[in-house]
Amino acid sequence: MQSIKDKLLNILVHHIGKDNGLGVAALSRQLGVAARQVRRYVSELRQDGIAVCGTPRNGYYIARSADELEETCQFLRQRALHSLTLESRLRKLSLADLVGQLHLRT
């Protein structure tokens, strides 16, 4: 039996380029899983080296070009920096101090 992750990949290979993106709600319906699970499987595909791109505006798709991949990487970086900024405020530390504590490259 095919795993949900494999089913997701089989759907996405028919959606190449950001003009062919599928939203998480559509993928959730097609796969019969919750949106949170779709996001988890997308993350797993990315960890496997599959160029799954996407933003809330464009939905998920397989990169057609290096520019599309770069756009998704920038989106993910901004989201990560936003989360770190929120953590730094909660901990009452500067972002630089927090990042230094986490030993992340900046």
C-alpha positions as CSV (number, residue, x, y, z in Angstrom):
1,M,0.0,0.0,0.0
2,Q,1.3,3.5,-0.9
3,S,2.1,5.8,2.0
4,I,0.5,9.2,2.4
5,K,3.8,10.8,1.7
6,D,4.2,8.9,-1.6
7,K,0.6,9.8,-2.5
8,L,1.4,13.5,-1.9
9,L,4.5,13.3,-4.1
10,N,2.5,11.6,-6.8
11,I,0.1,14.5,-6.7
12,L,2.8,17.2,-6.6
13,V,4.7,15.8,-9.6
14,H,1.7,16.9,-11.7
15,H,1.9,20.4,-10.2
16,I,5.2,21.8,-11.5
17,G,5.8,25.6,-11.1
18,K,4.1,28.1,-8.8
19,D,1.4,28.8,-11.3
20,N,0.2,25.2,-10.7
21,G,0.3,25.2,-6.9
22,L,-2.3,23.4,-4.8
23,G,-3.5,24.8,-1.5
24,V,-3.2,22.8,1.6
25,A,-7.0,22.5,1.8
26,A,-7.2,20.8,-1.6
27,L,-4.3,18.5,-0.8
28,S,-5.9,17.7,2.6
29,R,-9.1,16.6,0.8
30,Q,-7.3,14.6,-1.8
31,L,-5.2,12.7,0.7
32,G,-7.9,12.4,3.4
33,V,-5.7,13.8,6.1
34,A,-5.7,17.0,8.2
35,A,-3.9,20.1,6.9
36,R,-1.3,19.8,9.7
37,Q,-0.4,16.3,8.3
38,V,-0.1,17.7,4.8
39,R,2.4,20.2,6.1
40,R,4.3,17.5,8.0
41,Y,4.6,15.3,4.8
42,V,5.7,18.3,2.8
43,S,8.4,18.9,5.4
44,E,9.4,15.2,5.1
45,L,9.6,15.4,1.3
46,R,11.8,18.5,1.6
47,Q,14.1,16.7,4.1
48,D,14.3,13.9,1.5
49,G,15.7,16.5,-1.0
50,I,12.5,16.9,-3.1
51,A,12.1,20.5,-4.2
52,V,8.7,21.1,-2.8
53,C,8.0,24.8,-2.9
54,G,5.1,26.8,-1.7
55,T,3.7,29.7,0.2
56,P,0.2,30.3,1.5
57,R,-0.4,32.5,-1.6
58,N,0.7,30.0,-4.2
59,G,0.1,26.6,-2.6
60,Y,2.5,23.7,-2.9
61,Y,4.2,22.7,-6.1
62,I,7.5,21.2,-7.4
63,A,10.0,23.9,-8.4
64,R,10.2,24.6,-12.1
65,S,13.2,26.8,-11.8
66,A,16.0,27.9,-9.4
67,D,14.2,31.2,-8.9
68,E,11.1,29.4,-7.6
69,L,13.2,27.4,-5.2
70,E,15.0,30.5,-4.0
71,E,11.6,32.3,-3.4
72,T,10.5,29.4,-1.2
73,C,13.9,29.4,0.7
74,Q,13.5,33.1,1.3
75,F,9.9,32.6,2.6
76,L,11.1,29.8,4.9
77,R,14.0,32.0,6.2
78,Q,11.7,34.9,6.9
79,R,9.3,32.7,8.7
80,A,12.1,31.2,10.8
81,L,13.5,34.7,11.6
82,H,10.0,35.9,12.6
83,S,9.7,32.9,15.0
84,L,13.1,33.6,16.5
85,T,12.2,37.3,16.9
86,L,9.1,36.3,18.9
87,E,11.2,34.0,21.1
88,S,13.8,36.7,21.7
89,R,11.0,39.0,22.9
90,L,9.5,36.4,25.2
91,R,12.9,35.6,26.7
92,K,13.7,39.4,26.8
93,L,16.9,38.8,24.8
94,S,18.2,40.5,21.7
95,L,17.9,38.4,18.6
96,A,21.7,38.4,18.3
97,D,22.0,37.0,21.8
98,L,19.4,34.4,21.2
99,V,20.9,33.3,17.9
100,G,24.4,33.2,19.6
101,Q,23.0,31.0,22.3
102,L,21.5,28.6,19.7
103,H,24.8,28.5,17.8
104,L,23.1,29.4,14.5
105,R,24.9,30.9,11.6
106,T,23.6,34.4,10.8
